[in-house]
Amino acid sequence: MIKKTLVYGLIPALIFVQSCALFASEKLETDAATEEATLTLNTEQSQHFQTLTHKMMGHISLARFALAIKQPRQAVHQIEKAQIIAANLGSQWPESRINADFNYGKIDYAKNNRVKDYYVPVVDDVLLISDYEDIFNYLRTLNVQETGASLVRLKIAINLNDIEAALDSALRSVLEYKKYEEAQQTLATTFNHAVIEEKEIEDPVLAISENLALAKAFLNNGQYDKSRSTFKYVQARLNGMQDAGSMDENSVKRFTTELGELQIALRKNDPSKALSIYDHIDEWMKIVRGY
């Protein structure tokens, strides 16, 4: 009798254990599916938010530059653009820190016998220049000599809380206290502290191809001087291809001569020549990428 009772008692227990195991298995499968979907979503979001971060850093750099050329209204515009992005990131990004690598067009210019620089974001070979056009157009009216332009890769680590505080401080310095140099220093420090590493593209073929794309982007936006400066940088990198054995001496000489001719054409700021130069760049990019 006791034996039968034990058997009868075990059956419900076994059924209960099996049910729990089945439920646990189903839950694990559901959790795994949910986690996979979440990871996919986060990957898409990550790419979107990193692009926003990219643009935000560009606005910070251009705000600093606007103050350097005595354009406080443009600086305010750039700071406010950066604030909007920072607020967007702060409300949707799961943590305050963001780490990423970005491509920037780096433009060097000389002012008061000192060489300075500023950065314009590049995404998928597209120069994000529309928000900065007024600054570039004003720059043409000044006696500011642009000494170089090239594509650089920046490794960035930012803390959104620090960025938002710095932007608020810079905006107050401009609007309330008219302390433009103080605001400029705040923005410069913010940008420079965020940059962990800046480097040129090491591979000469990739460097030339990417910088031709940058020259094309400048040209497409009517920034002929910057396009010309980028061609000059490409000329310098052609020697690297020859040294690496990737291109023969005659080809290097031919490309160098043609680049020199295009730079002369660009000095005339003639939009009618832009289209032929634009097509020429496409042809070069195909040739270079074939090496």
Buried (B, 14 or more C-beta within 10 A) or exposed (E): EEEEEEEEEEEEEEEEEEEEEEEEEEEEEEEEEEEEEEEEEEEEEBEEBBBBBBBBBBBBBBBBBBBBBEBBEBBBBBBEBBBEBBEEBEEEBEEBEBEBEBBBBBBBBBEEEEEBBBBBBBBEBEBBBEBBEBBBEBBEEEEBEBBBBBBBBBBBEBBBEBBBBBBBBBBBBBEEEEBBEBBBBBBBEBBEBBBEEBEBBEBBBBBBBBBBBBBBBBBBBBBBBBBBBBBBBBBBBBEBBBEEEBBEEEBBEEBBEBBEEBBEBBEEEEEEBBEEBBEBBEEBBEEBEEE
